[in-house]
Structure formats: structure tokens, C-alpha cells
């Protein structure tokens, strides 16, 4: 836990931590924002290990539950809250029955969705296999939950190399019973590759869904409540391996490794999506995660690289310009928070790897 209250005398400083006893392999996602009840899901993807943190008192974090494969599926990636307060998680693979046999798990072509309560108990689960596309790698990555139209949109993108360059689909499920309604391909655009490896899905104010692809495309999906949704490539950033975006009002903030920083799109006019600003962190920084807090009016950004720094950014709501919060500084006096080797409050010493990050309530 890092103090992210600009009014606090310990702003930018480490104030609490907790160990999970998981041998880390590839520390990965948390939920994208802190749930109202303070029970936060997080995972170490390649270890097939997930944790539910009790953060109701942020200064005394606890591990409330742990789980591996569940509901017939393994290796969860993303966690989103449903209107009933439970989590709907995307699981990349169908469970092979051996929790430790990762190679067998990762040889599959399909996964599933699992609804989980805050005790780590399965409520319901469903496969995403589609007989229309038996040879595609339909490996669930992220989700967009659309309760007003009784829909869930799921992106398919592998965390491992198989199917990485051929994955280009999204699926629509009915939220009420998790019935798969359709599987569609994304728009390759004029470059021919703006649809490769669709990852994070974000719901815009108008109800459309914007999807970032690993090939740095931004897709806009509409007509999701119809049998024929429409996907259109509306922007393409330079390079590849773009990561987690965040929508803040009229702006979409995107991590772009090509220039070691972040870009902002104005999406207020879907017919004229345009880039309005960029911010480069440093030549050594590999940007990945973004997350917004409406109270602090800050974005938290990370790289997912061991020992790197976490930063808070300001977003100008009139121009879309990004800037560092220069007052957010670690004990070394430098802007940002360092995950280099240090003594952590729960008694462990070593380097940390910043990846998923959320603001507490």
C-alpha cells in the first residue's frame, strides 16, 4: 500500500504490505478498480494462483482467500464486478485436472468464464468454445460488462505464444445466463494488423466498447445487443505490445511502448477519434498499466518490469494533456515510487514487480 492522498504528509510513501506465500512466476492483474466492499481479486497468471485481498482497512491488508483452477477452467486473467457484487473472471484454458501441469493446461484452444463470490466460491461457469470456429484459439483475456443490454463482451488473446499472431476475435454472451451468442472477428484496418491479439475492453459513455489490441490498434464495437455487432479500427498507435488503457470521460489513455510512455485519444466524436497528447517517461520505461481515480484525479501507471517505478499522472480535462505528479515522490526523493530492492513492511526484502494497481476508496 502506497499513500496516494495528495493531502497526506506521507504522500508517495510505502505504508503497508502483505505476503501471500505464493511463489511468484508472472505477477499480473488485479481488478481494474477497487470494489466498493474492499475485497480485491489479484493473480499470478503463470502460477495459476489467485488471491482475494481483504483491504477494508487499507493499513492492515489481509489475504482472505486463495484459489487455483475452478469451475472447470484454469489460469484466470481479468476480474470484473457484476451488478450483484460478485466477480466475473476470464479463464484462459479449460482445466485438464492437474493444477500443476501448466504445459497441459496451456495446450488448449478454449477457456471459459467463471462467476466467483468474495469467499472464492464458484457461482456459475461456462465455456467459450464455439463450434463455428473449431481451429481458432479462443482464449478469454478481458471483459466488458453491459448490464443495461444484458450482455458481456469478451476478448480472446493468448498469454502464451500459440495463437498470438492469429487471435483476432471477440465474443458476446448474454449476461443473465452466460449463454454464448456470437463470435466475431475484429477489423484489421488499412494496416492489415490492427486486429491482432485483442486484449482490454473498456465501456465508453455512449455504451460502445473500445478494445485495445497487442498490435496497438483501438477498435470500437457497437450494436452489441444485435446479432451482428460492428467492430471498426478507429486508431492505430505506432509499434506493438500496447497495454492496459483507461477511459476517463471523453479521453482514452493508452500505454505505448514505442515511445516509452502514454498517449491520449479524444473519443468524444467516434467518427473523428484523434490523438491529443503524449507523455514519454524515459527511454528505459516499458509502459503497461493505467488506472484512474476520480477522487485524487490521478492516473496510476506501471510497467510490469521488476524493480521499476510506479508513477502518478495528471490528466487535463480540457486539453487531454498528461503530466507527472511531481509531488508524488518516494524516500529516494525521485518522482514516482521505486520497486527496487527494499525492506517491505511485512518482513520481506527484495525487488518488487509493479503490474496491476488500483486506488483504495
FIGU-595781 format. One line per 8 residues: their letters; for each residue x, y, z of N, C-alpha, C. Coordinates in steps of 0.001 Angstrom, whole numbers, plus 500000, padded with zeros to 6 digits. Atoms other than C-alpha are relative to their C-alpha. Example, Ala and Ser with C-alpha at 12.3 -4.5 7.8 and 13.67 -1.06 7.14 Angstrom:
<pts>
AS	500890,498810,500000,512300,495500,507800,500900,501200,500000  499180,498810,499940,513670,498940,507140,499230,501090,500730
</pts>
This chain:
<pts>
XXXXXXXX	500852,498822,500000,500000,500000,500000,500898,501243,500000  499250,498762,500152,501369,503357,498903,499039,501152,500236  500865,498862,499709,499952,506613,500199,499792,500826,498725  500318,499272,501226,498163,508213,497226,499063,501174,500252  500811,498837,499641,496376,511014,499071,500871,501246,499909  499141,498817,500161,497864,514312,497836,500061,500899,501231  500029,499152,498804,496888,515956,501128,500725,499372,501186  499375,500704,498889,498734,513401,503261,501481,500358,500137
XXXXXXXX	498564,499720,499808,502154,514113,504817,500895,498849,499542  499205,501142,500472,503287,510624,503724,499672,499662,498543  500331,500196,501416,502151,511058,500108,501192,499421,499237  498940,500637,500781,504159,508734,497843,500818,498985,500758  499188,500909,499183,505493,506626,500706,499293,498658,500210  500497,501338,499721,505094,502909,501413,499482,499951,501432  500590,499977,498657,502743,502401,504362,499540,498628,500488  500421,501336,499557,501687,498719,504409,500244,498991,498886
XXXXXXXX	499871,501072,500985,502179,495356,502683,499564,498701,500639  500382,501315,499496,501131,491732,502995,500574,498946,499065  499502,501107,500807,502650,488435,501818,498893,498998,499712  501027,500972,500398,500669,485721,500029,500473,498556,500098  499395,501333,499998,503049,482705,500295,499928,499320,498636  499970,500533,501361,502703,482262,496520,501393,500239,499424  498730,499838,500691,505971,481612,494701,499709,500638,498647  500383,499230,501175,505670,484251,492033,500666,499486,498733
XXXXXXXX	499493,500358,501315,506041,483291,488388,499796,501173,499035  500309,498873,500879,504309,486090,486498,498874,500815,500635  500988,499196,499288,502575,488513,488814,499251,500834,498979  500734,499418,501121,499748,490003,486789,498873,500926,500470  501084,499026,499869,496309,491537,487114,499347,500029,501376  501008,499792,498971,494278,492980,489896,498694,500342,499278  501168,499351,500585,490741,494176,489353,500438,501379,499516  499598,498730,500600,490790,497433,487385,499695,501198,500904
XXXXXXXX	500248,498960,498995,489321,499488,490223,499585,499332,501297  500303,500584,498700,488795,498947,493917,498496,499795,500157  501431,500222,499793,485417,497292,494580,499511,500710,501254  500572,499244,498889,483073,499034,496987,500181,499289,501337  499896,500728,498734,483413,496250,499572,501437,499759,500449  498611,500093,499591,487221,496367,499640,500627,498626,499877  499451,501347,500216,487718,492705,498640,500534,499940,498572  499357,499825,501294,490212,492810,495777,500593,498683,499477
XXXXXXXX	499446,501185,500654,490975,489940,493355,501299,500369,499284  498724,499806,500688,494529,489582,492001,500570,498629,499661  499455,501316,500354,496555,486842,490317,501476,500029,499649  498714,500291,500623,499907,485392,489434,499662,499043,498874  500614,500737,501094,498910,484216,485981,500669,498668,499728  499326,501227,500407,501562,481659,485081,500088,498971,501126  500039,500941,498876,501442,480128,488560,498609,499412,500193  501398,500430,499842,497664,479624,488159,499559,500157,501454
XXXXXXXX	500312,499711,498609,497315,481185,491611,499360,501381,500094  500690,498723,499819,494843,483907,492561,499716,500231,501476  500180,499589,498610,494274,485818,495779,498834,500972,500091  500986,498972,499667,491380,487723,497291,500524,500725,501230  499491,499193,498900,492751,490527,499438,498848,500690,500728  500920,499226,499177,490745,491996,502296,500672,501346,500275  499413,498663,499874,491526,495718,502005,498994,500990,500587  500987,499103,499384,488610,497080,504006,500671,500995,500934
XXXXXXXX	499114,499083,499285,491244,498562,506284,501317,500005,499233  498813,500023,500861,493977,499540,503806,501325,499932,500753  498754,500014,499238,496570,499897,506564,500316,498636,500597  499765,501366,499517,496145,496256,507629,499477,499006,498959  500464,500908,501064,495813,494273,504371,500123,498541,500430  500017,501415,499651,494964,490582,504690,499696,499170,498749  500394,500964,501025,494695,487537,502424,498750,499289,500500  501265,500594,499580,491064,486447,502647,499788,498615,499413
XXXXXXXX	500183,501300,500658,491180,483528,500180,501010,499852,498867  499154,500314,501149,493296,481804,497525,499318,498927,499179  500546,501076,500827,492280,479676,494560,500881,499776,498788  499305,500353,501233,493704,477910,491517,498956,499827,498899  501043,500267,500983,491622,476329,488746,498658,499897,500718  501322,500134,499407,487890,476483,489373,498937,500005,498911  501135,500012,500917,484584,475830,487674,500278,499271,498705  499637,500706,501215,486315,473611,485130,500991,500737,499125
XXXXXXXX	499108,499166,500813,488767,476300,483965,501226,500414,500814  498733,499690,499336,492309,477391,484720,500598,501300,499470  499198,498829,500338,494619,480407,484629,499137,501231,499683  500807,498795,500202,492298,483399,485144,500864,501195,499622  499260,498805,500416,493302,486706,483609,499408,501274,500580  500606,498719,499604,490838,489519,484305,498791,499770,500896  501095,500066,499042,488319,490177,487052,499175,501288,499915  500886,498837,500015,485298,492491,486707,498790,499738,500880
XXXXXXXX	501138,500129,499105,482467,493152,489125,498681,500017,499225  501357,500055,500517,478901,492218,488252,499093,500903,500837  500919,499173,499203,475883,494278,489380,499658,499393,501360  500318,500634,498717,475283,491698,492150,501169,499989,500977  498836,499917,499119,478762,492342,493601,500988,498877,499833  499050,501087,500268,480317,489047,492509,500962,500400,498892  499015,499782,501058,483301,488858,490165,499711,499052,498841  499993,500847,501183,483134,487561,486597,501425,500003,499476
XXXXXXXX	498594,500123,500381,486563,486254,485606,500137,499265,498679  499661,500683,501243,488007,485283,482238,501110,498998,500288  499009,501058,499811,489873,481943,482429,500495,499567,498632  499433,500242,501321,492248,481270,479550,499796,498577,499484  499982,501382,500463,492041,477470,479473,498964,499138,500708  500805,501042,499375,489795,474514,480122,500906,499172,500898  499177,500698,499018,491065,472697,483219,500257,498560,499566  499625,501367,500380,492948,469476,482497,499921,499039,501172
XXXXXXXX	500075,500859,498819,492506,468175,486033,501267,499950,500804  498738,499982,499251,496110,468758,487081,500453,501431,500203  499733,498593,499736,496620,472150,488729,501442,500393,499730  498582,499662,500151,500410,471949,488490,500528,499729,498592  499552,500349,501344,500561,470686,484901,499707,501154,499046  500254,498793,500775,500837,474091,483260,500125,499755,498502  499827,500264,501421,502077,472732,479940,498743,499385,499408  501240,500621,500474,498965,470570,479600,498874,501012,499958
XXXXXXXX	501038,498970,499966,496731,473461,480608,500091,500909,498787  499802,498981,501023,498244,475804,478053,500011,499447,498581  500073,500576,501333,497855,473389,475156,498589,500086,499425  501387,499943,500440,494115,474030,474928,499706,501141,499049  500426,498973,500948,492214,476147,472442,498905,500898,500557  501110,499225,499456,489387,477421,474639,500091,500061,501517  500087,499838,498557,488660,478600,478160,498563,500220,500414  501359,499772,499541,485664,479975,479960,499874,501208,500892
XXXXXXXX	500322,498938,499054,484008,482491,482234,499504,499372,501288  500410,500518,498703,483517,481910,485947,499538,501161,500878  500468,499038,499003,481401,483908,488383,500423,499501,501376  499402,500365,498717,483034,483930,491834,499542,500995,501061  500336,499067,498918,481904,485363,495168,501254,500363,500786  498838,499494,499274,484180,487107,497664,500598,498999,500977  499404,501084,499220,484770,483840,499543,500845,499086,499121  499278,500859,500923,486358,482362,496417,499204,498777,499590
XXXXXXXX	500882,501112,500336,483353,480112,495739,499402,500197,498613  500588,499928,501340,482137,479317,492225,498485,500123,500088  501450,499822,500088,478636,480591,491490,499475,499341,498725  500350,500629,501276,478442,479525,487826,501198,500123,499067  498904,499936,500968,480750,478876,484905,499488,499544,498652  500420,500345,501350,480525,478480,481136,501207,499992,499069  498941,500066,501003,482782,477506,478234,499791,501074,498943  500105,499063,501125,483568,479955,475448,500234,499298,498664
XXXXXXXX	499792,500743,501241,484081,477182,472873,498863,500286,499020  500983,499730,501040,482325,477929,469584,500244,499026,498856  499786,500991,501067,481834,475055,467098,500146,500617,498617  499847,499323,501292,481749,477615,464281,501477,500239,499688  498563,499737,500180,485485,478253,464857,500810,498956,500772  499351,501069,499225,486915,474892,465960,501516,500057,500017  498537,499971,500086,490503,475684,464933,500611,501288,500553  499489,498749,499448,490787,479173,466425,500408,499828,501456
XXXXXXXX	499675,499924,498592,492474,479877,469717,499079,501015,500650  500962,499126,499324,489543,481292,471694,500354,500025,501481  499443,499972,498655,491422,482176,474875,499614,501313,500680  500560,498770,499416,489494,484671,477042,501051,500841,500720  499019,499074,499436,491532,487713,478007,499326,500989,500947  500653,499006,499159,489342,490543,479251,498513,500068,499674  501445,499942,500133,485694,491520,479546,499499,501436,500093  500766,498781,499752,483251,494403,479322,498604,499560,500392
XXXXXXXX	501317,500395,499508,480064,494029,481354,499010,501122,499702  500979,499029,500493,476998,495753,479892,498617,499621,500509  501264,500455,499408,474058,495183,482272,498759,500625,499376  501175,499332,500575,471754,497693,480549,499462,499276,498772  500451,500747,501173,471642,495461,477459,500160,498493,500211  499889,501414,499647,472171,492129,479278,501068,499294,499173  498931,500558,500814,475491,491479,477577,501346,500038,500741  498593,499990,499607,479113,490602,478330,500808,499851,498722
XXXXXXXX	499106,500109,501144,481768,491231,475691,501343,499470,500493  498753,500646,499601,484868,489026,475922,500993,500051,498842  498946,500020,501013,488147,489436,474040,500803,498712,500124  499195,501226,500017,490274,486450,473017,501421,500323,499562  498595,499730,500287,494046,486838,473214,500843,499146,500922  499241,500920,499152,496598,484297,474458,501082,500697,500806  498888,499520,499197,499034,484970,477260,501312,499323,499591  498824,500695,500492,501416,482482,475616,500066,500122,498471
XXXXXXXX	499776,499797,501427,502791,482328,472051,499009,499317,499062  500941,500621,500930,500405,479793,470481,498769,500887,499766  501148,499196,500447,497700,481681,468559,500213,501515,500146  499794,498573,499763,499284,485040,469415,499775,500827,498738  500095,499216,501228,499508,486207,465793,498731,499719,499207  501227,500322,500728,496242,484588,464688,498738,500337,500778  501171,499689,499175,493964,485604,467550,499441,501368,499620  500601,498722,500424,491536,488304,466380,498496,500042,500225
XXXXXXXX	501443,500098,499790,488115,487520,467840,499551,500609,501322  500692,499647,498763,485683,488819,470417,498684,499229,500013  501233,500758,499849,482580,487113,471766,499001,500773,500834  501071,499362,499244,479237,488286,473091,499189,498917,500701  500805,500897,499180,477475,486455,475928,498796,500768,500550  501121,499391,499286,474077,487112,477456,500349,499990,501486  499572,499892,498607,474775,488335,480980,499141,499159,500934  500915,500640,499059,471704,486836,482635,500234,498505,500145
XXXXXXXX	499764,501445,499905,472530,483198,481794,501350,499561,499427  498675,500254,500562,476058,483467,480283,499956,499099,498759  500093,500735,501261,474873,481963,477006,500835,500707,498935  499229,499430,501105,477344,482479,474151,499062,500289,498838  500894,499589,501084,475511,484431,471456,500706,500053,498652  499305,499883,501279,478183,485019,468822,501492,500202,500208  498557,499758,500052,481887,485112,467968,500294,500740,498705  499723,499192,501184,483194,487755,465572,501467,500381,499945
XXXXXXXX	498637,499514,500189,486485,488926,464128,500012,501528,500026  499825,498556,499966,487813,492430,464606,500458,500514,498640  499664,499321,501253,488652,494936,461875,501514,500159,499868  498544,499860,500151,492241,494631,460563,500433,501406,499619  499675,498632,500394,492089,498200,459221,500921,500058,498801  499185,499801,501200,494232,499657,456482,501396,499396,500133  498670,500586,499802,497451,498316,458033,499965,498474,499904  500141,501446,500088,496091,494774,457953,500281,499247,501273
XXXXXXXX	499666,500705,498747,497129,494017,461536,499447,500692,501245  500544,499279,498847,495121,496369,463766,499070,499170,500857  500894,500899,499265,493077,493388,464957,500729,498895,500753  499239,501128,499459,495895,491146,466242,500026,500035,501530  499955,500192,498549,495537,489882,469818,499218,501076,500757  500823,499036,499260,492599,491913,471193,500057,499727,501493  499794,500201,498565,493113,492487,474891,498947,500720,500837  500858,499343,499022,491493,495084,477136,498778,500646,499353
XXXXXXXX	501264,499415,500455,487857,496113,476658,499537,501043,501010  500461,498924,499129,486527,499410,478044,498694,500592,499460  501310,499477,500387,482978,500769,478022,500041,501527,500008  500049,498544,500117,482561,504356,476807,498646,500525,500471  501218,499376,499492,479902,506817,477915,498790,499724,499119  501116,500242,500910,477792,506104,474831,499607,498533,499908  500339,501411,499992,477677,502362,475554,500789,499154,499025  499135,500773,500884,480113,501366,472832,501188,499474,500806
XXXXXXXX	498841,500592,499327,483149,499259,473758,501247,500218,499165  498704,499808,500653,486710,500219,472904,500927,498869,500436  499103,501121,499729,489201,497345,472645,501388,500342,499495  498596,499823,500370,492991,497724,472646,500543,498671,499538  499360,501230,500462,494959,495175,470660,501494,500051,500289  498564,500056,499749,498510,493993,471284,500775,500653,498862  499375,499348,501157,499300,495349,467811,499741,501506,499994  500177,498557,499776,498400,498817,469173,498854,500610,499199
XXXXXXXX	501217,499476,500591,495048,499129,467450,498988,500342,501072  501151,499708,499149,491996,500690,469049,498750,499727,499175  501228,500389,500675,488751,499038,467975,498798,500558,500762  501261,499580,499380,485277,500456,468606,498912,499032,499556  501031,500993,500290,482459,497911,468857,498638,500555,500396  501358,499487,499783,478815,498926,468534,498986,498906,499631  501099,500941,500300,475418,497205,468067,500216,498665,500713  499653,501212,499254,476445,494714,470760,498756,499209,500397
XXXXXXXX	501242,500693,499645,472809,493902,471569,499267,499450,498781  500588,500542,501222,472162,492756,467988,500767,498746,499579  499278,501191,500465,473093,489517,466185,501274,500319,499226  498830,499639,500799,475667,491439,464146,500659,501277,500537  499247,498840,499509,477865,493750,466242,500967,500486,498929  499106,499385,500980,480121,496115,464324,501292,500414,500688  498679,499613,499481,483853,496418,465030,500714,500816,498941  499273,499136,500938,485861,499224,463457,501296,500477,500647
XXXXXXXX	498732,499462,499527,489530,500120,463834,499943,501524,499883  500141,498540,500014,489406,503797,464841,501329,500707,500213  498694,499377,499817,493075,504379,465657,501057,498913,500047  498865,500928,499939,496470,502709,465340,501216,500770,500490  498783,499399,499469,499412,503683,467548,501213,499363,499340  498800,500612,500570,502978,503087,466347,500479,498827,500842  499396,501114,499290,504653,499797,467230,499015,498924,500406  500779,501138,499506,503321,496776,469078,500100,499936,501524
XXXXXXXX	499989,500285,498564,502720,495459,472597,499418,501132,500844  500732,499031,499179,500399,498242,473727,499259,499252,501115  500564,500649,498821,498916,497539,477153,498686,500588,500459  501291,499734,499369,496132,498469,479549,499567,501456,499830  500517,498633,500147,494029,501533,478584,499012,500347,501115  501022,499519,499074,491699,503632,480730,499196,501087,499305  500853,498915,500500,488721,505741,479677,499662,500921,501157  500330,498963,499021,488341,508994,481619,499175,501051,499277
XXXXXXXX	500869,499042,500692,485327,510941,480363,500128,499882,498493  499886,499982,501457,485998,511932,476771,501333,499448,499497  498645,500398,500386,489566,510601,476815,500258,498508,500237  499470,501345,499819,491144,507188,476345,501515,500120,500131  498566,499930,499741,494621,506912,477871,500606,498627,499713  499422,501256,500460,496839,504251,476293,501507,499949,500245  498558,500211,499882,500265,502853,477168,500549,499586,498640  499428,500242,501332,502506,502813,474066,501511,499788,500147
XXXXXXXX	498569,500278,499835,505909,501069,474355,500882,500643,498937  499205,499444,501093,507040,502512,471006,500717,501283,500406  499340,498766,499549,507756,505880,472648,500107,500059,501527  499710,500126,498559,508102,504624,476247,499098,500881,500856  500883,499150,499223,505060,506423,477505,498539,499760,499710  501451,500093,500050,501383,507166,477233,499438,501036,499026  500667,499107,500940,499062,508718,474660,498543,500155,500418  501394,499714,499678,495615,510255,474985,499221,500217,498711
XXXXXXXX	500916,499805,501110,492805,509936,472454,498763,500731,500474  501314,499389,499770,489772,512199,472345,498984,499143,499251  500976,500899,500616,486892,509768,471715,498586,500576,500061  501321,499389,499868,484050,512266,472174,499214,499954,498704  500632,500141,501311,483330,512110,468433,500503,498696,499389  499533,501302,500498,483501,508430,467366,500388,500007,498530  499642,499922,501419,483761,509497,463723,501326,500712,499794  498747,499252,500103,486874,511541,464485,500835,499790,501257
XXXXXXXX	499128,500314,498858,488897,509756,467169,501396,500522,499683  498723,499348,500314,492122,511726,467437,500901,500043,501222  499016,499907,498935,495297,511777,469467,500208,501460,500363  499860,498613,499560,495629,514919,471594,501240,500233,500853  498771,499771,499223,498728,514328,473737,500794,498715,500162  499107,501097,499664,501710,512121,474561,500880,500404,501173  499041,499771,498927,503973,511752,477573,500986,498845,500023  498948,501003,499905,507298,509885,477476,500555,499995,501421
XXXXXXXX	499476,500115,498637,508513,508568,480848,501525,500039,499979  498546,500047,500174,512101,507595,479978,500298,498962,498935  499632,500954,501040,513990,505614,477357,500030,498560,500504  499925,501343,499433,514153,502649,479743,498651,499482,500488  501299,500365,499438,510483,502604,480755,499149,499288,498953  500887,500755,500895,508149,499996,479208,498575,500078,500553  501309,499750,499400,504627,501270,479918,499029,498843,499779  500984,501071,500166,501848,498783,480527,498636,500340,500597
XXXXXXXX	501279,499882,499286,499132,499532,483135,499603,501456,500175  500539,498688,499641,496882,502576,483602,498741,499793,500829  501216,500059,499198,494196,503164,486212,499684,501371,500561  500425,498645,499633,492182,506252,487162,499337,500012,501364  500725,499770,498755,490984,507590,490496,499292,501348,499916  500771,498767,500152,488182,510148,490344,500118,500916,501210  499846,499187,498799,488847,511330,493913,501317,500777,499977  498685,499348,500040,492581,512044,493618,500261,500697,498671
XXXXXXXX	499814,499454,501354,492194,512959,489911,501405,499683,499484  498693,500462,500442,495280,510914,489112,499859,498686,499248  499833,501304,500619,496254,508033,486854,501198,499314,500648  498852,500777,499568,498458,505296,488271,500475,499204,498794  499444,500705,501160,500799,503795,485663,501194,499165,500438  498901,500906,499676,503190,500850,485836,500557,499393,498711  499354,500616,501151,505498,498881,483556,499928,498484,500001  499936,501447,499913,505294,495297,484807,501420,499468,499968
XXXXXXXX	498589,500387,500049,509105,495250,484911,500560,500008,501419  499468,500149,498653,510920,494049,488029,500894,501179,500370  499170,498924,499483,512387,496847,490112,499712,501367,499433  500286,498725,500655,510796,499612,488032,499238,500944,500933  500715,499012,499211,508949,502701,489235,498536,500072,499595  501418,499702,500201,505259,503423,489579,499847,501507,500043  500193,498545,500060,504054,506933,488688,498524,500357,500119  501329,499414,500073,501002,509081,489205,500046,501132,498981
XXXXXXXX	500078,498986,501042,499974,511248,486264,498741,500834,500166  501161,499114,500044,497647,514213,485970,499483,500062,498564  500639,499899,501305,495174,514491,483093,499178,501279,499950  500736,498746,500158,493977,517933,481980,498658,499709,499326  501310,500374,500548,490220,517537,481459,499540,500905,498864  500362,499108,501106,490130,520416,478977,500783,499681,498730  499148,500216,501170,493037,519518,476683,500411,498543,499798  499530,501376,500071,493814,515871,477467,501494,499864,500220
XXXXXXXX	498553,500059,499784,497434,516753,478290,500328,499193,501251  499511,500769,498872,499278,514351,480575,501240,500661,500592  498794,499492,499346,501880,515408,483142,500268,499186,501249  499647,500683,498768,503768,513849,486039,499476,500773,501202  500227,499381,498701,502578,514498,489559,501369,500086,500670  498642,499799,499500,505897,515947,490677,500090,499898,501519  499979,500063,498540,504869,515881,494339,499925,498563,500517  500067,501409,499614,504442,512083,494348,501406,499422,499904
XXXXXXXX	498589,500397,499970,507960,511009,495443,500254,498987,501100  499602,501018,499037,509490,508024,497209,501052,500587,500946  499002,499543,499022,512003,508216,500062,501336,500342,499351  498755,499637,500690,514811,508484,497473,499936,501403,499403  500153,498623,500478,513445,511926,496559,499629,500126,498545  500301,499955,501430,512734,510986,492946,498496,499869,499757  501413,500104,500371,509372,511283,491201,499626,498534,499826  500472,501371,500105,507355,508056,491441,500403,499162,501193
XXXXXXXX	499702,500942,498920,507600,505038,493721,500860,498879,499455  499041,500996,500475,510504,502594,493390,499690,498603,500532  500132,501397,499605,510136,498802,493408,501354,499296,500023  498660,500563,499840,513894,498315,493604,500107,499350,501378  499844,500773,498773,515218,496147,496409,499857,500877,501231  500256,499236,498780,513986,497348,499786,499421,499064,501050  500654,500729,498924,512619,496169,503130,498520,500347,499985  501438,499784,500060,508836,495717,502900,499384,499822,501382
XXXXXXXX	500552,500011,498643,506591,496230,505950,499652,498627,500553  500384,501308,499470,505516,492556,506169,501209,499103,500263  498810,500722,499591,509141,491485,506640,500846,499425,498891  499239,500545,501129,510333,490535,503161,500929,501062,499435  499069,499096,500658,513355,492073,501431,500199,499558,498560  499753,500329,501393,513821,492262,497668,499326,500963,499051  500610,499167,501030,512690,493762,494387,498541,499598,499782  501385,500256,500351,509023,494095,493545,499780,500205,498512
XXXXXXXX	500365,499832,501408,507319,493951,490163,498637,500688,499933  501293,499295,500075,504625,496605,489677,499236,499600,498746  500829,500337,501162,501799,495436,487421,498606,500572,500224  501324,499452,499706,498143,495739,488407,500063,500970,501169  500016,498992,498929,497419,498809,490547,498629,500660,500038  501281,499322,499831,494237,500351,491956,500108,500989,501154  500113,499052,498886,493345,503250,494227,498983,499460,500999  500970,500396,498982,491662,502444,497525,498887,501042,500052
X	501114,499073,499830,488367,504034,498396,500134,500740,501322
</pts>
